[in-house]
Amino acid sequence: MTYDELLIEINRRLDVALYNGDAQSIHALRAVVELHTPSPIPDWVPTKEELMCWCAHIYPCPTIQAIEKELG
């Protein structure tokens, strides 16, 4: 799934989590996904000003693949 599709899925699950009173874990998951925003620049290296995962130029990276797998 694309990065945008993954965020949409997380937002959908957040709505359910808010209804059930357990949104904290979904907020944490979204924070991790946001750190793995795909980079439009090949071989980009993050700086202090740009908080992103070092593997942002490889999408989906292993972290995103694991999240997608668990989300089903």
Secondary structure, DSSP 8 states (H G I E B T S, - for coil): --HHHHHHHHHHHHHHHHHHT--HHHHHHHHHHHHT---SSTT---BTTB---TTTTSSS-HHHHHHHHHH-
